[in-house]
């Protein structure tokens, strides 16, 4: 509000809003701050219904806001339906979820959520950090993938995933975004997104729009990785996205798995508590459009070798 907004920021906001199918967008300096900005929308007469596996930034937004927080089991529409049916009809209801969950790579049950939200007069807030630029015919994310863009009230994105730079944004109705510009502390009291990052995000948006072959390539790599892991005996959650989690359980074994993969030349992510529940440590693998088929096979070979040594393969 004081200074720092350039014509470049405004161009990115207009282009991003049009791309996502919303009236307006507000660009902020990180994706985390985009989610924190949501706290300004969570008032004392509201109730948040949040999936148990939402990102830490959304949990922090809920804590910063004044709304009551209710958690439902991951993608459990039966429990969410019971919560909404038992809700105070005078309270504002908001369902908070991710489009593609960052740890498991699975998708939210957006058809179920939007159906329940419409029935009970609830708003839907969707974090598209990991699916914007990747899913849907036009790369608009999980909402487009499900054909439900118009059913999402407010959407957040980050530029540090598919857009390959830094920053984030909140998109939604004009009056909501206008309110956030004046009320969201994570945007109001933070520096503007650097011009270089803003230009990079704008260029990336152009690539998402005009080069759909990149999305086809990454999904092809994802299928190659997933089918290869299933053949090795791993239980892979459905979803078909480029992020795959291998559940190990024990922290030390999981760290050894990660170190063994690194020695084989494969960089993965080790996910330990509090990022995951105690006793559910896991290895997260992700492929990109830039990986070749041979490189995906190399990843599979490394997983087989290290998992075999650690006794993690069936029959080992």
Protein Blocks (a to p, Z undefined) as FASTA:
>chain_A
ZZopafklmmmmmmmmmmnopabdcddfbfklmmmmmmmmmcfkbccdddfkbcfklmmm
mmmmmbdcddddehiaklmmmmmmmpcfkbccdddddfbdfklopacdfklmmmmmmmno
pacdddfklmgokgojkonajklmnopmmmpmbdcddfklmnopacddddddfklmmmmm
mmmmklmmcccddfklmmmmmmmmmmmmmmmmlmmmmmmmmmmmmmmmmmnopacdehjp
abdcddfkpaklmmmmmmmmmmnopacdddddfkbcehiaccdddddfkbcfklmmmmmm
mmmmmmmmnopaghZZ
